[in-house]
């Protein structure tokens, strides 16, 4: 079963480039253009992982991350920040619940950067307790109790 990655990116160029990388690596890709779409798709589709840009329209990546981690249905979705952040902003994203950070500029370096991102995604999915849990089942589990 293919893992689903929610790619949250407002730049059309970067979104298409990153979508191709993810599809070549064998992932199902969902796309969101802004923070509100990201939260809606996270709740509705229950992706296995989210790649989150931090500079977004409507809601910033920090607001998305904070809201995502506070909601029981979406709290367990691992989030890798895919952005250009200062060390202080990186620390803030990790403190808000991101599991990793990947600098966008590395993707401009060709296959080496792409392979590094795919390896980070694979490692995160391997370490995630959500693997193999269908979205509906994960949602049901968060409502029981």
Order of alpha helices (4+ residues) and beta strands (2+ residues): beta-alpha-beta-alpha-beta-alpha-beta-alpha-beta-alpha-alpha
